């Protein structure tokens, strides 16, 4: 069985890839396929996040075992994760740059004999040189947050017991 996904870069313009991969492949295999489809080396940290139909971020599925009761990507196969009710993921690649992607299972089909998978079916748009900046909604700006910390003494290291 083959899953066909559309992976959309969270950026201005239409930048997406349609990718086919075996349903038994791991999330780690999927991570490498997505990274390659968008021209990344795949060597940066990454995570998938569960989400609902409104793309609200849920549980993290990290590349590596973080020791906090999370299951790393290698431990989850796509066919155990995706279902009729669960067909969306958020994928974040390179936590310093924060490349963010919306992943949607588009269809399920049969494997084509002699076809190599994963298979990049369609590519639209060019990936920018740098990750698009994210706008976070908040009542407070980062500057307000740091000012509040200083007022509460959270950034005062003079009395700390470390060097």
C-alpha positions, 0 to 999 in steps of 0.5 A, a space after each residue: 500500500 502507498 500513501 500519497 502526501 501533499 507537503 506544503 511549505 508555510 511560506 508566501 506563494 505555492 511551494 509544495 511537493 506531492 510525495 508517495 511513500 510506502 505505508 509501512 515506512 517509518 516517520 523517520 523515513 518520511 522525514 528524510 524523504 521530505 527533506 530531500 524533496 525540498 532540497 535539504 540534507 536531512 541532518 538537522 533536528 526535526 519533529 512531526 506534530 499531530 494536528 487536527 483539521 484546523 492545524 492546531 499543534 498537538 503531540 510532538 513526534 521527535 526525530 530522536 528519543 528525548 527520554 520524556 516518554 516520547 516515541 522517536 520517528 523510527 518507532 512509528 510506521 505511517 500505517 499505524 499512525 494515519 487513518 481516516 480520522 488522522 490525516 494531517 501532520 505539522 513537520 518542523 525541520 531545523 529548529 534554528 531556522 524553523 522550516 514549517 510544513 503542513 503535511 496532508 494524506 491525499 490518497 491511498 493506493 497500490 504500489 506500482 511494480 518496479 517503482 522506487 519509493 519514496 517517489 516525488 510525484 510533483 513539485 511546485 515552487 522554489 524553496 527560498 534561501 532562508 526560512 520564512 519568518 514566523 509571526 507569533 501572536 501574543 499579547 506581549 512582545 518579546 521585549 515586554 517579556 524580558 522587561 517583566 522577567 527583569 522586574 521579577 528578578 528572574 534575570 538577576 544572576 548576582 545571587 546565583 550559586 553558580 559560576 
